[in-house]
Amino acid sequence: MLKFGFVGPGERETYRYLTNHLSDDWYGFALKEILVREDYVREADFVLVGQNSICVLEEKHWGGSIWGDDTRWYFDRDCELSPLNQVDDVARIIAGRLKDTFPSLATRLVQGFVVLSNPEARLTLHKNELRAAKVLHLESCIQRLDAFDSCQQHPFHTVSRDSVLGFFGRLRDRQTPTRINIYDVLESLSPIGPYRNWIAKHRASGQLRLLRAVPSSGVGDHPREQTPLVREFITLKTRLENLALEGRVPRVEDYFEWKNEFLVFPLHILQGLSLPADRRKAPPSDSKIRSVVADAFVALRDVHRMGVIHRNLGPSRIHLGERDRVAFSDFLIAKIRGAETVAPTARDIDPEQQFTAPEVACDPRSATEKSDVYSLGASLIYWISGQIPSPSADVSAILSVRTDLTCAVRETVAGILRECVALDPKSRPSAQDRADLVAVLS
């Protein structure tokens, strides 16, 4: 008998399928929270306790073509952090807590899986065949879970299964609010480090907001001084406020305390499409490439003039608004001149991606303005060609796949972007240099 609570269409479909098809050998829980520390909570969509194993399931309802690498999955709604990494992390945390509670219990019995509940989902994982085996389609997940459970070596002979079930029963149910202050919650998004995230609608204006929340116990009495937890808010509110008014970055409203537990930071949602979403409509034309490349380096130059380094730009964080005006989002681990660095916890909050500059991927503390130039250049190359460049890649060869573009545009853009993706940061231009060069070429 399963005991499930659920929200959202994917979780609902998964719940129904599991309750109708799982045998009595399994017992399950849904929407549970695991307290990692006072200011950090992780969530488990489903936990299934079999006869010989414990399976942690992360449900995703994404449909269509999905392409994934070690850090992110790209799909029609742009991209998200890899759910495989998320569920593996939750499984490790659960295994550790079980080991603390039941020292004789083998931690290997806890395994994480991603369940794709949308029958239209088609996933390709880049150079990751072994991990692909941990991705299950809903209609065939029961057979895969039964097979996995039957291969394990009876771990419950030292600890009663009922005791393990009691452990999960005592975990707190996930808190899914329907209203936060003056906002109606429409959708719960995946947590990012200590942040909880919701898409919500302002009750008076009807406008959408992204609400980010952090436990107030982890911030202290003066949140502006605790930069690792409120980095994005501080960056946008204090350093980039003028750029927000110009539409270059999201506008933010004053934060507020909610239920004496969280500080909530409302962010406006940028209008327009991200680079991946724009490219899916149609590969960009000659004229569009010229205008976007030029505007992108002007936008980045303006951000750097405010003493801010993004540190983890990527295509899904670069947006094209009205008349293809470029804007940037997700300043989660931004480096602010003269402020405390967020680097020690950067990777807990915002893991590196294939567009992250090599020096930042090795050590976030090494980020400079030229690290952002690398990420912007690599993102623009991807937007134009559909290919992700490696450091010091042959940009002309990559852009040659766009045979529909004029030779002049390919050569001009290659000349602008080639040095941007140099392996050595000293060999890269600044955003100001590229903005000046594009202005001359135009």
Secondary structure, 3 states (H helix, E strand, C coil): CCCCCCCCHHHHHHHHHHHHHCCCCCEEEEEEEEEEECCEEEEEEEEEECCCCEEEEEEECCCCEEEECCCEEEECCEEEECHHHHHHHHHHHHHHHHHHHCCCCCHHHEEEEEEECCCCCEEEECCCHHHHCCEEEHHHHHHHHHHHHHHCCCHHHCCCHHHHHHHHHCCEECCCCCEECCEEEEEEEEEECCEEEEEEEECCCCCEEEEEEEEHHHCCCCHHHCCCCCHHHHHHHHHCHHHHHCCCCCCECCCEEECCCEEEEEEECCCCEEHHHHHHHCCCCHHHHHHHHHHHHHHHHHHHHCCEECCCCCHHHEEECHHHCEEECCCCCCEECCCCCCHHHHHHHCCCCCCCCHHHHHCHHHCCHHHHHHHHHHHHHHHHHCCCCCCCCCHHHHHCCCCCCCHHHHHHHHHHHCHHHCCCHHHCCCHHHHHHHHHHHC
